[in-house]
Amino acid sequence: MTKQARRKEKRKITETNSGASKNDILVIIRDVTRNLHFLLQDCSREGARLFMLLKFRHVASQFRSLFGTIADALDKLPLHVIKVCWEVRELVELVRKQARKVTFELDPEDQTEAQRVNSVLQQFERGTEPDLNAMKRTLTYLEIKTWIDCKREVKFLEDVMLSSASSVSDDEEASLLSGLISFLCYCRGVIFEDVDFESLHENSQYEGRSSAGGGSEVLSCERRPPEDFRCPISLELMTDPVTTSTGQTYDRTSIQKWLKAGNSVCPKTGERLINTELVPNTSLKRLIQQFCVDNGISVAKPSIRSHHRSGASAEAGSPAAAHAIQFLCWFLARRLAFGTEEQQNKAAYEVRLLARSNVFNRSCLVEVGTVPPLIDLVSTGGRTVQENAMAALLKLSKHSSGQQCIMESRGLAPILKVLNRGLSFQARQIAAAIMFYLCSKKEYRKTIGDNPEAISGLVDMIKEERTDNATMCGKKNAVVAIFGLLLHPGNHSKVLAAGAVPAIVRVLSSSMDNTSLVTDCLAVLAAMAETTEGSTAVLQAEALHMIIWFLQSETSRVVKEHCVSILMSLCVHGGSGVVAFLVEESSIMPLLYSIITDGTPHAAKKARSLIRVLQEFNEQRTSGLAGSSSVLRQPLIHMS
């Protein structure tokens, strides 16, 4: 190789090495710039003012670190090998110098206001109600000027708390978040008076997941988590869902035990795992956490719950949060009892928001006596007042002490009045949801069923002709309330007499794409079909073909379980005509065998029983003894 060629090769190697170094530096600059963009977005997020005020030292240190990284990267950037004009080089040099020189001094006013907030939290922690003027000064400084502004701040902090519920390793951070939420809830309830309820009803985003009418409650006949929320291994509600290389999601604890046992395949699909990396499924995790919040299931880490001595404080998140909520509950109770109609309406709305958050808030609200005045408002207020009072009672009825207080305060009659003659359909559907929660207590089912307005009102709601979202939600609430009443055997004949079965079958035929509603309707039919009279009503409503269709087409294991239960009951109580019809249906046997393999344990048991009945009938029919079975009688309904 000539000297010139060697020089050329050496220059090529140098340029290659410089290029690699340059690319690495550019990647660093790109990543830092992106992180800087994200940090600026976090600082400017709607509702983040108070949180950023308390985290200003941490934010400042993050900015310092990012700009320091940019300066270091630009120091090492080989501009001499990059073909750029001198103006660009000059700008890069200017940015490098500025990134090196920039400082982030803490604003003295920010420090003062942060100290003021910490002082307020310390007063709450000691059980002392802080000076309102001090809190007003902080709100003014942060430009939190209206009730809506304050609610946005609460919503932001609740989202932060929810997203980190099972990943926060710092108890102090969790306590701070709960304290700030309670501080703002107190301010929202006590300081801000004016609320535009019409605007809230028109724009439901301020209500979070629940609409202004309170109709989007997560109600289910058996209040079991959706199947996607349960781990395929343990069948329990997932607290930390993770996804494997096969795309299947499991609870972290369960899949880790599976892997530690030496397994190298996916438990659900049997596919070989390419690697054992477990990717957190944050979207599903948030949905599960929201389900837990709506159903009063605690999702806090054990370490957080055990951090405080008081059980009440532990549920609230911190002693400061517990006392702030207690002070607010007392204030709202006084307003409900002695305030003007406008103040009562606003207090009822605050109760519905506060009780939506957690079990501790509901317990406090019941203990201070908010239930009796809310019951009075149901009968005395206008449409908006009635809706807010009913929605507040709905949230409180999720707590066992709330259910007891409603019944002991003679709240059943006013609630049933709203169910049948409420000032709006929103109020009526909320009444149906309250009935569901009241029926969760065994001792109330007979009392409610004995009231002639209860079952008839629920069935009338199911019969509603409209099919808009609000009406369908009301129908769902009524269906699950009826399911609760059916848990008392004495209510079966009353539900039948009210015409519930044909009404539910009509809902099924018009809601085949609504899996949640279909599941609940089938659960009620399964409960009704357990008696001869109920099976007769199901057959008279011509539901048999529909049940078979759902068994064939639905993928939900719970839906299949209900379908098999109904078919088994119809065979037992409906006679040999039903069995003969199922025997002739060629798809039934393969479906039942697949349920034994893939269905729930209860569904598999029912499927095996139904297979035995069908096989026995077929054998007897073959031998000419079909009518002699002790299990099957002549059909009560002639099948076409």
Buried (B, 14 or more C-beta within 10 A) or exposed (E): EEEEEEEEEEEEEEEEEBEEBBEEBEEBBEEBEEBBEEBEEBBEBEBBBBBBBBBBEEBBEBBEEBBBBBBBBBEEBEEEEBEEEEEEBEEBEEBBEEBBEEEBEEEEEBEEBBEBBBBBBEBBBEEEBBEEEEBEBBBEBBEBEBBBBBBBBBBBBBBBBBBBBBEBEEBEBBBBBBBBBBBBBBBBBBBBEEBEBEEBBEEBEBBBEBBBBBBBBBBBBEBEBBBEBBBBBBEEBBBBBBBBBBEBBBBBBBBBBBBEEEEEEBBBEEEEBEEEEBEEBEEBBBBBBBBBBBBEBBBBBEEBBEBBEEEBBBBBBBBBBBBBBBBBBBBBBBBBBEBEEEBBBBBBBBBBBBBBBBBBBBBBBBBBBBBBBBBBBBEEBEEBBBBBBBBBBBBBBBBBBBBBBBBEBEBBEBBBBBBBEBBBBBBBBBBBBBBBBBBBBEEBBEBBBEEEBBBBBBBBBBBBEEEEEBBBBBBBBBBBBBBBBBEBEEBBEBBBEBBBBBBBBBBBBEBBEBBBBBBBBBBBBBBBBBBBBBBBBBBEBBBBEBBBBBBBEBEBBBBBBBBBBBBBBBBBBBBBBBBBBBBEBEEBBEBBEEBBEEBBEEBBBBBBBBBEBBEBBBEBBEEEEBEEBEEBBEBBBEBE
